Amino acid sequence: MLRRPAAVFFPLAFLISFPADNLKAAAPEQANPELHGWFESLKQPGSGISCCSIADCLPVDYKMETGGYEALIETRWVRIPGDKVLHGKPNPTGRAILCRSPISGTILCFVPAGET
C-alpha cells in the first residue's frame, strides 16, 4: 500500500477549513472603497478572466515608448505586454493601474491613466 506523509495532506486540510473570502488579500490601506466595483470589473484582454482584485492592483508611473507602455515597478521600468493593456477603459483613479499575480508577479492587466 502506498503511504503518503501527513504533511502532504495538512496544507490541503488547512485551506479547506477556511472560507475562500478569508484567503483574499485585503485592499490597500489607501484604497478608495468607492472604486471597488471598478477594480472588480477589470477583465484580462482575450480571456475575460478577472484581473484580480483591488489588492492585486496598484497605481504606477508609466511612459509610452516605441514598443508600447512601460511601467515603473519598484525601481525599474518594465515593458507591459501589448495584450495586457486595456485600451479605451475609463479610468477613474487618475493614475495608471497595473494588476499582477500576487504569487508569480505576472502582469495580468494594465490600464493607462487616460488615452486620447
ABEGO torsion letter per residue (X at the ends): XBBBBAAAAAAAAAAAABBAAAABBBBBAABBAAAAAAAAABBBBGAGBBAEBAAABBBBBBBBBAAEBBBBBEABBBBBBAAABBBGBBBAAGBBBBBBBAAAGBBABBBBABBX
